[in-house]
Amino acid sequence: MGPRNNYGMLMPSKDELANLRRQQGPDFSMPYPTAISRVPSLWDYWPIVLRHKWMILAAVVVSMAMGTVIAVTTTPIYEAVGRVVINREGADAAGLKSTDASTSDDDYMVAMDTQTHVLQSDAIAKLVIAKLHLDSNPAFAGKGAAARNNSASSALESQSLDPRSEAGLVGKFHGSLHINPIPRTRLLEIRFSSSDPALAAKVVNTVIDTYIEQNYKTHLEATTRTSDWLTQQLSELQMKVEQSQEKLVRYQKEHGILGIDEKENIITSKLDELNKELTAAEADRMQKESVYRLASSGDPDLLSNLDPTTPLIKLRSQEEDLHRQRAEASVKFQPTYPKIQEIDNELAAIQADIKVEVNRLAAKFKKDYLAALEREKLLRASLENQKGEENQLNESAIEYSLLKRDVESNRQLYEGLLQKLKEAGVMSGLRSSNVRIVDPASPPTMPSAPNIPRNLALSLLLGLAGGISLAFILESRDDSVHSLEQAQMITSLPPLAVIPLAGRSSRALPQAMRRPQIAPASASAARPKSHIAEAYRALRTSILLSRTAQAAKVLMVTSALPQEGKTTTSVNLAVVLAQHDARVLLIEGDMRRAEISPVFGLLSDVGLSTVLTQNLAVESVIRPVPGVPNLFLLPAGPTPPNPAVLLGSSRMRDMLAGLESKFDYLIIDTPPVLSVTDAVLLSKLADSTVLVIRAGVTSKAALRRVCDILDHVDARTIGMVLNAADAHEPDQYYYGSRYRRYYDDSSVMTTPNLQ
């Protein structure tokens, strides 16, 4: 044998596969793949739709019929459309600037929403109903309105209509009126629906006219109220301005405030001049004081620098010249020399003159300093006196400033209100509005409702949705397994084969080509080239390729509940194995309901129960199956009182051990697992177990339960077989069409043909 596959099963080698092809010929088929857990996709639900297609189609037909009836019987509704533009508040035909200069997106949205709600207000609705007498119009108020007279038609305007009827008319009006702002514009789209196209257009135009008129009245009333209030306020302000001006003039005269403001006031100007002169005097005094202090030192050099015009400079030069002459003479002569004596006398005279000049300059600088100091004192005294006057002036100026500010504020307020009054007068004289009609409404030519194509499309969608929903509801209540995919979502057992439902494959053929139907239990022998026989050969191939012949000698076939096809599967599996040149013993292990013997026309007077209860050789009760070489049957025999005890006995184990050496395969047909415990006991003796489920019969709960039981006892279950799968079911389309191209009922042979 070759290596194991992904599921731990031994795979045949190339030579063994070639041998299988030579032995089976054209009916060779690869085994089904083992189970792979996956997440269901949307395509997995498509078979549910196909399974309930007639119910879904009926739901679609009913929905389309109802939609057609509603579309035909519904009164046509016409919708008139008008458009207006809402300019910024205050912008009008007179060219006055807008008082609302905001252009932000938030302000734009608020303004448009406000105007939309104004158009949808009850006040506009009542005015339009009264103007057009809609309360007596049958197209708006219904058939009962035709009996009202003309006086009653204006009842809403004269307030004689009862509040309940008025509320009903207004509500109906709002239900037919729709205001739609056009994005990123100042346009409003006004729509009204009615069975009368002319009335719909008239209502839209009347709504626009009423809205413009009400908008104008609102502005006019506001302007008039503003003008009256401004007039009253101006009279009061004018009196306040006059009184404040008189008080200011009187106070100015009383306190000697001659200037109009502080810049032109005499006291303030004089104070500024004294302050400047005092500053200059202080600077002059400090300069002369510094000169005086330098002169007090008596240094001739300093004094000569302080006054360049003084004779001291010349005297100092002569003194220096005499000192040079004496120095030169001292080199040649003695101090008593007359020349030197003469120079000394001149030098003493010069120094005396220098001293006199120094004293004179010191006295002069002192006099200048004292004069500057006296001037500074006088200016400081004058400044202090002026400051006193200034302080008195400041005390008066505080009250003066208050009075002056009061006059100015009253004058500004008066002028501003006077300007507003003039503007209000201009506005009251203009009959204009910030609302302008862009497109007036005209009577529509085509109805807007009912939209028959749209209604039919909605009916189709509703029918499909309802039918599909009902299909899924019914499918959710169906707990049975219909396909291998559903079974694989419950258990991890690999699928071995799909056995089609007998008698359904030839329904599509003409009556002349149909063949007599045979019992499904003998299909593999009586009709070896049918699609049913091919399905059982696929089961045989799956079993052969999953285990070695030695490891799978004893095969047990069971199911969860009765009537699921385990006996039919056992018989056909035994037949196809026998056709594979293998000695096969079919053991009728269901001693409670023996059904295999009648299939082959054999008696079951003695059999398995006899061998297990009496000292009888098993070879004496084994019978060959007529027409099927290599196939032998061990009947069930008479029904014993305790079948489960016999099947679980050591004698049963020894019997199977002895038969293994004489046959290639032992096929045991057992009772259902969930009905009795016979199959559970036999699963411990079998090498492999094949679980049969019936499409549309085996419930998911039963499949889950039987798998749990077999796993609990460590049964060697090699896979499952889906039996009685309807090829016309959506779930089984792939399996039903698998063999149809190569095998059909036209190739039926009258007698079983061994392969």
Beta strands, then each sheet from edge to edge (+ up, - down):
strand 1: 78-86
strand 2: 177-181
strand 3: 187-194
strand 4: 435-439
strand 5: 495-500
strand 6: 554-559
strand 7: 584-588
strand 8: 623-624
strand 9: 631-634
strand 10: 665-669
strand 11: 688-694
strand 12: 717-725
sheet 1: 2+ 3- 1+ 4-
sheet 2: 5+ 12+ 11+ 6+ 10+ 7+ 9+ 8-
end
